[in-house]
Amino acid sequence: MTFENLRDKKIAALFPGQGSHAVGMGADLAAASPVAEAVYHQAEATLPGLRTLIEEGPLEDLTLTANQQPALVAASTAAYRAWTEATGLIPAFAAGHSLGEYSALVAAGALSLEDALRLTRQRGELMQQAVPVGQGAMSAVMGDAGAVREVCNGLDGVQPANFNAPTQTVISGSAQAVADAGAQLKERGLKIIPLKVSAPFHCPLMEPAQAGLTPALTQVAVGELAFPVYANVTAQPYGGAQDVPDLLAQQITAPVRWVETIQALHQAGAEVFIEFGPGKVLSGLVKKIVPGAEVINVGSAEDLHGVGR
């Protein structure tokens, strides 16, 4: 799809969360785009050592949640800014999956890049510290989301964490409760895939992280949004800048309502979904939620050339 094809379409900008990272992500964009290069330069100035980790790894260090979170904000923001400069286009809406919500808020001008980088570094550290290693777990469940809700409602210590697609839900909680839920769901014929994660995200076990990050969220400067950003917690647009600290705090323990978010964007008139940053995870989910949707990925210089002038 070319720039001319996009000119008169309502675009929804999407920003990925954890798991989409890769060593070297966005390096070719930074080499090709001064705007992208400026983002990486700013990331390094804000969090010294981050750029080297992004470009050179090692992967196991980049994967650590305290590093991965700001690294993905940098990579996604670089891709987004390079695209806006190349095309002159502005999206009609934006949304981000979990961590990606910070990137969406940067794109809309609600958060500065520096503040988003600092917040996500702190967010990652607090999330890792909230639960001792081995005490929490997450599993992906392939099958009916209603069955997942029903089983989780009948158990203590586990809840749906990510409603990713109509037949893909992630559950999170204590290791034992997640195992018990998985066993019950397997008996119902659903497929269970244990996830290799460092902590059980988006569940009440993250309350210490929520409490730890809330003061920083309430103190950060928040600007007005240039376009609607859909929140994970509500699957609806932020009402304004005043909502940002509270909804980002809630997001740490609340489920990511991605299916409802994409459906709401589609109903609001989104005609093209563009995923900014590394990987194609969100693009695949969009196609499952809105069959036939037009989806574009912008994460490399080659991708940028495909939608530029």
Secondary structure per residue as TSV (DSSP state, phi and psi in degrees):
chain	resnum	aa	ss	phi	psi
A	1	M	-	360.0	132.8
A	2	T	-	-98.2	172.4
A	3	F	H	-55.9	-43.2
A	4	E	H	-62.8	-36.8
A	5	N	H	-65.1	-29.3
A	6	L	H	-86.3	-17.3
A	7	R	T	-53.4	-42.9
A	8	D	T	-105.3	16.8
A	9	K	S	-105.1	149.2
A	10	K	-	-82.5	119.0
A	11	I	E	-104.2	134.5
A	12	A	E	-106.2	118.1
A	13	A	E	-87.6	128.0
A	14	L	E	-118.4	143.4
A	15	F	E	-129.5	125.0
A	16	P	-	-75.3	160.9
A	17	G	-	-106.3	-159.4
A	18	Q	T	-62.0	145.2
A	19	G	T	106.0	-13.1
A	20	S	-	-94.5	-0.9
A	21	H	-	-71.8	157.7
A	22	A	-	-159.0	144.7
A	23	V	T	-62.3	132.2
A	24	G	T	89.1	2.8
A	25	M	T	-60.0	126.1
A	26	G	T	80.3	0.6
A	27	A	H	-61.7	-40.5
A	28	D	H	-69.6	-31.9
A	29	L	H	-64.7	-43.5
A	30	A	H	-62.7	-35.9
A	31	A	H	-71.1	-28.4
A	32	A	H	-95.4	-21.8
A	33	S	-	-128.5	117.5
A	34	P	H	-58.8	-31.5
A	35	V	H	-67.6	-43.4
A	36	A	H	-65.9	-40.7
A	37	E	H	-59.0	-39.4
A	38	A	H	-64.2	-34.8
A	39	V	H	-64.8	-46.5
A	40	Y	H	-66.0	-36.6
A	41	H	H	-63.3	-43.3
A	42	Q	H	-65.8	-38.4
A	43	A	H	-62.6	-42.0
A	44	E	H	-66.9	-38.6
A	45	A	H	-66.7	-32.7
A	46	T	H	-80.3	-43.3
A	47	L	S	-129.1	86.4
A	48	P	T	-53.7	133.1
A	49	G	T	97.4	-15.1
A	50	L	H	-66.4	-42.2
A	51	R	H	-65.0	-42.6
A	52	T	H	-60.5	-40.3
A	53	L	H	-64.5	-40.9
A	54	I	H	-63.4	-45.4
A	55	E	H	-81.5	-30.5
A	56	E	H	-120.6	-14.3
A	57	G	-	77.9	-154.0
A	58	P	-	-73.1	159.5
A	59	L	H	-58.9	-39.5
A	60	E	H	-63.5	-30.6
A	61	D	H	-77.7	-39.1
A	62	L	H	-65.0	-30.7
A	63	T	H	-71.9	-25.7
A	64	L	S	-53.7	131.7
A	65	T	H	-58.7	-33.0
A	66	A	H	-68.6	-24.2
A	67	N	H	-93.4	-41.7
A	68	Q	H	-62.8	-39.3
A	69	Q	H	-62.3	-55.4
A	70	P	H	-67.3	-29.8
A	71	A	H	-62.8	-41.7
A	72	L	H	-69.9	-34.6
A	73	V	H	-60.8	-44.0
A	74	A	H	-63.1	-47.6
A	75	A	H	-64.6	-42.4
A	76	S	H	-69.1	-40.2
A	77	T	H	-66.4	-39.4
A	78	A	H	-61.0	-44.5
A	79	A	H	-64.3	-43.4
A	80	Y	H	-63.6	-47.3
A	81	R	H	-68.4	-35.4
A	82	A	H	-64.1	-39.8
A	83	W	H	-66.3	-46.0
A	84	T	H	-63.2	-37.4
A	85	E	H	-67.9	-40.5
A	86	A	H	-70.7	-33.4
A	87	T	H	-106.2	-22.3
A	88	G	-	73.1	11.2
A	89	L	-	-95.7	153.0
A	90	I	-	-127.0	133.9
A	91	P	-	-68.1	159.3
A	92	A	S	-83.7	-28.1
A	93	F	E	-148.0	167.1
A	94	A	E	-149.4	157.6
A	95	A	E	-158.0	153.2
A	96	G	E	-135.1	145.9
A	97	H	S	-86.5	111.7
A	98	S	T	56.2	-114.7
A	99	L	T	-48.8	-35.9
A	100	G	H	-60.2	-17.5
A	101	E	H	-63.5	-31.0
A	102	Y	H	-65.4	-42.3
A	103	S	H	-62.7	-40.1
A	104	A	H	-63.0	-39.9
A	105	L	H	-70.3	-31.5
A	106	V	H	-66.1	-45.0
A	107	A	H	-58.7	-37.8
A	108	A	T	-82.9	-4.2
A	109	G	T	85.0	7.5
A	110	A	S	-76.9	-36.3
A	111	L	S	-118.9	142.7
A	112	S	-	-75.0	156.0
A	113	L	H	-59.5	-42.9
A	114	E	H	-61.1	-44.8
A	115	D	H	-65.3	-40.0
A	116	A	H	-64.4	-39.1
A	117	L	H	-64.3	-46.0
A	118	R	H	-65.8	-42.6
A	119	L	H	-63.8	-42.6
A	120	T	H	-73.9	-29.5
A	121	R	H	-62.7	-47.2
A	122	Q	H	-65.9	-40.2
A	123	R	H	-58.3	-45.9
A	124	G	H	-63.8	-42.6
A	125	E	H	-63.1	-44.7
A	126	L	H	-67.5	-38.4
A	127	M	H	-65.9	-38.4
A	128	Q	H	-67.6	-36.1
A	129	Q	H	-79.4	-18.3
A	130	A	H	-64.9	-34.1
A	131	V	S	-133.5	125.9
A	132	P	-	-56.2	142.8
A	133	V	T	-55.4	131.9
A	134	G	T	95.6	-16.3
A	135	Q	S	-87.1	-18.0
A	136	G	E	-118.3	166.4
A	137	A	E	-158.1	162.3
A	138	M	E	-139.5	145.0
A	139	S	E	-137.9	143.2
A	140	A	E	-88.4	137.0
A	141	V	E	-117.7	123.2
A	142	M	E	-101.4	112.0
A	143	G	S	150.9	-164.4
A	144	D	-	-63.4	123.1
A	145	A	H	-65.3	-29.9
A	146	G	H	-62.4	-39.5
A	147	A	H	-65.5	-36.4
A	148	V	H	-64.2	-45.8
A	149	R	H	-59.5	-44.6
A	150	E	H	-62.2	-46.1
A	151	V	H	-66.8	-44.2
A	152	C	H	-64.0	-36.4
A	153	N	H	-64.1	-24.9
A	154	G	T	-91.2	2.3
A	155	L	S	-127.9	149.2
A	156	D	S	-91.1	143.9
A	157	G	S	89.2	10.5
A	158	V	E	-147.5	144.2
A	159	Q	E	-152.0	159.8
A	160	P	E	-61.9	132.5
A	161	A	E	-106.5	-35.4
A	162	N	E	-140.4	117.4
A	163	F	E	-92.5	86.6
A	164	N	E	-82.2	-38.2
A	165	A	E	-153.9	164.9
A	166	P	T	-53.2	-30.6
A	167	T	T	-122.8	27.7
A	168	Q	E	-140.0	108.9
A	169	T	E	-128.2	137.8
A	170	V	E	-102.5	134.5
A	171	I	E	-109.1	153.1
A	172	S	E	-146.2	148.3
A	173	G	E	159.3	-155.4
A	174	S	E	-65.6	150.4
A	175	A	H	-56.7	-42.2
A	176	Q	H	-67.9	-43.3
A	177	A	H	-66.2	-38.8
A	178	V	H	-65.0	-39.3
A	179	A	H	-65.6	-41.6
A	180	D	H	-64.0	-44.1
A	181	A	H	-62.4	-42.1
A	182	G	H	-60.9	-40.5
A	183	A	H	-64.4	-43.0
A	184	Q	H	-66.0	-40.6
A	185	L	H	-68.8	-35.7
A	186	K	H	-64.2	-37.2
A	187	E	H	-63.1	-26.9
A	188	R	T	-86.2	0.5
A	189	G	T	95.6	8.6
A	190	L	-	-88.5	151.4
A	191	K	E	-91.5	133.6
A	192	I	E	-115.0	129.6
A	193	I	E	-125.2	101.9
A	194	P	E	-59.5	137.8
A	195	L	-	-102.8	141.7
A	196	K	-	-85.5	91.6
A	197	V	-	-126.0	157.3
A	198	S	S	-86.8	-12.7
A	199	A	S	-162.4	159.5
A	200	P	-	-86.9	94.0
A	201	F	-	-77.1	159.1
A	202	H	S	54.9	49.3
A	203	C	S	-150.8	169.1
A	204	P	G	-60.2	-19.2
A	205	L	G	-64.2	-15.5
A	206	M	G	-87.8	7.7
A	207	E	H	-58.6	-36.7
A	208	P	H	-60.9	-37.1
A	209	A	H	-67.7	-40.2
A	210	Q	H	-60.4	-46.4
A	211	A	H	-64.4	-36.5
A	212	G	H	-71.6	-34.5
A	213	L	H	-86.6	-23.9
A	214	T	H	-54.2	-45.0
A	215	P	H	-58.7	-41.8
A	216	A	H	-65.8	-38.5
A	217	L	H	-65.3	-38.3
A	218	T	H	-74.4	-19.9
A	219	Q	H	-94.3	-15.4
A	220	V	S	-74.9	146.6
A	221	A	-	-75.0	129.3
A	222	V	-	-121.0	125.7
A	223	G	-	-94.1	168.7
A	224	E	-	-68.1	147.8
A	225	L	-	-82.1	130.9
A	226	A	S	-72.6	-23.2
A	227	F	S	-154.0	161.8
A	228	P	-	-62.9	134.2
A	229	V	E	-115.6	127.4
A	230	Y	E	-87.7	129.0
A	231	A	-	-86.2	142.6
A	232	N	T	-60.2	-38.0
A	233	V	T	-69.4	-37.2
A	234	T	T	-108.1	-19.1
A	235	A	S	60.4	25.6
A	236	Q	S	-134.4	164.2
A	237	P	B	-66.9	149.0
A	238	Y	-	-57.4	139.8
A	239	G	-	-73.8	-20.6
A	240	G	S	165.3	-178.3
A	241	A	G	-58.1	-31.7
A	242	Q	G	-64.1	-20.7
A	243	D	G	-84.0	-17.1
A	244	V	H	-61.1	-52.0
A	245	P	H	-58.9	-44.9
A	246	D	H	-67.6	-43.3
A	247	L	H	-70.5	-33.6
A	248	L	H	-70.4	-32.3
A	249	A	H	-69.0	-46.8
A	250	Q	H	-59.6	-35.4
A	251	Q	H	-58.0	-27.2
A	252	I	T	-64.3	-34.4
A	253	T	T	-108.7	-11.8
A	254	A	S	-92.7	155.9
A	255	P	-	-66.2	150.5
A	256	V	B	-85.9	112.1
A	257	R	-	-92.1	66.0
A	258	W	H	-71.4	-39.0
A	259	V	H	-59.5	-49.0
A	260	E	H	-64.7	-34.7
A	261	T	H	-63.7	-48.7
A	262	I	H	-65.7	-39.3
A	263	Q	H	-62.2	-40.7
A	264	A	H	-66.1	-39.3
A	265	L	H	-64.3	-42.4
A	266	H	H	-62.2	-44.3
A	267	Q	H	-66.9	-28.1
A	268	A	T	-77.9	-7.1
A	269	G	T	112.3	7.0
A	270	A	-	-60.5	126.9
A	271	E	-	-107.0	-25.8
A	272	V	E	-135.9	134.6
A	273	F	E	-109.6	125.0
A	274	I	E	-117.0	121.3
A	275	E	E	-93.4	120.0
A	276	F	E	-102.6	122.4
A	277	G	S	121.3	-175.0
A	278	P	S	-73.8	153.6
A	279	G	-	80.8	174.7
A	280	K	S	-134.4	27.1
A	281	V	H	-60.5	-50.7
A	282	L	H	-67.5	-34.8
A	283	S	H	-59.9	-42.8
A	284	G	H	-64.4	-38.5
A	285	L	H	-67.4	-40.9
A	286	V	H	-58.7	-42.1
A	287	K	H	-64.7	-28.7
A	288	K	H	-78.5	-31.8
A	289	I	H	-83.1	-40.8
A	290	V	S	-124.7	83.8
A	291	P	T	-55.1	134.4
A	292	G	T	87.0	0.2
A	293	A	-	-63.8	145.0
A	294	E	E	-81.5	124.0
A	295	V	E	-130.5	135.9
A	296	I	E	-128.6	144.8
A	297	N	E	-111.7	133.4
A	298	V	E	-127.5	98.5
A	299	G	-	-140.6	-1.9
A	300	S	S	-143.1	168.5
A	301	A	H	-62.5	-36.4
A	302	E	H	-63.9	-42.5
A	303	D	H	-61.0	-42.6
A	304	L	H	-63.4	-39.3
A	305	H	H	-62.7	-33.1
A	306	G	H	-69.6	-22.8
A	307	V	H	-118.0	8.6
A	308	G	-	-89.9	-173.0
A	309	R	-	-67.8	360.0
